[in-house]
């Protein structure tokens, strides 16, 4: 677990952008509420950080200041920025919950004489019972000779194609892994709409249907993390991966990923959240 916990904090992207066309306003107010994603009940005392951006003289987005608040008894918070130019990011944390892993949607926006008021709702997934599941960083390879080295979750290592749960295929240029292919009775379920550092931790249960035998990594939306649930080759066990990046050498191209595996055959994949320094 140490490999996943320490490296993930440096590899994953933390902030999510929310953009708006109203870049000429003199200021803005962000009014929001933090709720339990499963029940809709307010999360009192949540720590909320809003990072603002503004346009410089060359119309580039630059740091506009960070503001921290503690949500009230009803999960509510309010932050005002005197020169906010229509872009901000939000991270919320609370004891017993995972941080938000997706961009909170603008629920409502109203105009005043001097400001824009943005209303948002942040849903946090509660931590139930993290398990000491096998987890870590993995890699698959496609050698120039056509030999493929895939990943075997039970063995917790890279193996020959015939023993793997999934392998990778290169793109048309042969310069990177573009397609993941499941073996045996395995399959992939793409977890769409996930962003930020905590995407892998915020999905505690694997779906049991709608798995496909192959996925194209190039179909991942801009800014979205390539996170997949995987049914293993035996058709019984489940895992999830978060793509970390390409690997290249003279002999092969490859793909690194973070993985979590459920060895007892259930769909529960919740794992402890790494501490943020």
N, C-alpha and C positions, 0 to 999 in steps of 0.2 A: 504493500500500500504506500510505502514511502516514496517510491518512484513516481507514482501517479500524483500523490499529494504535492510533492515539492515541485516537480517539473510543470505540472498543470498551471500553477500560479504564474509561471513565466511565459508559457506558450500560448495560453488562451487569451483572447481579447476580452477586456473587462467592460468597456463602455459601449452603449448602444445609442445611435443618433436618432433624434426626432427633428425633422426639418419642417419649415413652414415658409410660405412665400412672403410673409409680412416682415421684411428686413428693414423697414424704415421707421418702425415704431420707436418711441422714446423709451419704452420700458415694457416689462411684462411681469405678470404674477402667475405663479404655478400653484394651483390649489389641488390637492390630491387626497387620496385615502388609501391606506394599506389594509388589505383584507386577506383572509384565509382563502386560498385558491379553491379549496374543496368545499368549504361551507359558506363562503361569502361573508362570514362574520369579521368584524374589524379586528385588527392586530394592534393593540395598544402598546405604546412605548417603542415602536419600531424606529430604527435609526435610518434616516433618509439623507442621501447625498445627491445634490443636483449640481451638475457641472455645466456651466454656460459657455457658449461660444459666441464670438462676435466677428464681424467683417472688418478687416483692416483697410488701410487706404488703397490697397491693391485688390480688394475684394477677395481676400483669402480668409478662410475661417481660422481664427486664432483663439487662444484661451481667454475666456471672459470672466473667470472667477468661479470658485466653488463655494457652495453654501450647505451647511449641515443642519438638520432639524431632527427633533424627536417627535414622533407621532403622538397625538393626544389619546384620550381614553376611547374615542370613537375611531381611531386609526387615522385621523385627519392631520394634515400638515399644510403650511403655506409658506412660500418663499417669493420674495419680490426682488427683481433685478432692475436697476435703474437704466441700464443701457443694453439690455438683452436684445440681440438681433435675430430672434426666431430660430434658435437651435439650442437644444439642451439634452442632457442625458441624465438618467436617474438610476441609482442603485439603492435598494432597500434591504436591510438585514434585521432579523429579530431572533431572539432565543427560541429554539425549537422549530425554526423554519429555514429552508434553503433560501439564499438570495434570489432575487428575480433574475430570470434568464432570458426574458424577451422584453421587447420594447413596450411600455405601457401605452395603450391607445389613447388618443385625445378623445375624451368623452364629450366635451363641449368646449367651445371657445366663444367668448363674448368680448366686445369692444367697448372700452371706456374712452373718455376724452384724452387720456394720456397713455393708456396701456392696453395690452392684450391680456386677457385672463384665460389661462389654459387649465382645464380640469382633467385630471388623470386618475386612474385607479390602478394600483399595483397589487397583483395577486401573488402571494407567497405560498409555495408548496410546503406543507408541514412535514417535519422529519418524524417518521413513525418508529422504526426499529432497525437502524442500520446493522448490517451483518458483516462479519469478517470474511467477505468473499475474495476469491483470487482476483487480483487486479494488477495492472502494470502498463508498461509500454511495449508495443510489439512492432513487427515489421514483416512485410511480404516483399518478394523479389521476383523480377522477370529477367532472366538471363538472355544475353544476345543470341545464344544458341537455341532459344525457344523453350528452354527448361524453366519451369515455374516453381517457386518456393512459396507455399502458402502458410496459413496459420492454423494450428491445432489448439483449441482452447483447453481441452483436457490435459494435454501435454504441456501447455503454457509456453509453447515455443514455436518457432518456424520449422516447418516440416516439408517433405517432398509433396508434390501435388496430390499423389494418390492417398496420402494420409491426412490431408488438410480439410478444414471446414470451409475455407474459402481461399481463392487465389485472385491474382490481378492480371489484367490484360492492358497492353500499352495503347496509346492513341495512334492516330495515323502517322505521326512523325516518328514514333518509337522513342520519344524522349521522356515520357512520363506515364505512370499508371493512370488510366482513365476509366476503366470498368472493373468492378468487383464481381466475381462469379462464385456462387455457392456450389458446393459439391454434395452429392448424395441427396438426402431429403432436406437439405438446408435451404435457407432463404434469407432475404433482407427486407426489413421494414424501415423505410426512411422516416425519420422524425423531423418533420418540416417545421419551419418557423422558430428554430432555436438559435439563439445568439449568445455571445458572451462566454465568460470563463466557466460558468457553472452549469452549462447545458448537460453535461454527462451526469451530474449529480441529481438533477431535478426530474429525472424520469425513473421512478421507483418500480414500475411494473411493465414487463414486456407484453405487447399484444400477442394474441395467439393465432390471428388470421391475417390474410392479405399480405403474406410474404411472397416475394418474387425471386426468381433464380439469379437475376443479375441486375446491377444498378450502374448507371453512368454518373460518375462523380461530377461531370461538367454540367449536370442539370441542377446543381445546388445554386440557390439564389445568391445574389450579391450580398455579402455581409452575413449570410447564414452559415452556421457550422454544419459540416458534413457528418451528422450523427446518425447511426443506424443501429437498430436492434437486429440481432442475427440469431436465426435458428440453426443449430449445428447440423452437421452431416447426418447424424443419427436420427434427426427429426424430433428429439426429445428435450434437449437442453437449450438454454438461451444465454445470450451474451449481448453486450452493447459496446460499440466502439465510437470514438471521436477521432476523425482524421487529423493528424498532427502536421504532415507535410511530406514532400518528395525526398527521395534518396537517390543519388546518382553516383555511378562509378564507371570505370572503363568496362567492367564485366557485366553490369546489370543496372536496371533502374528499379526503384522500389518505392514503398509507401510506409510511413510510420503512423502509428495510431495509438491511442490510449484505449485500454480494454478492461471490461469487467465481466466475469463469468459466473453463472449460477450452476454449481455442480450437482445439486440434488434434484434437478428436473422441474423445479417450480419456476414461476415467472417473476418472482420477487428479485429485483436487482438493485435495491436501495443500498447505498454504501455511505460510510461516514464522510462528512464534509471536511475538507482540509481547512485548517485554521488560516486566517488571513493575517499576515504580520502587520 
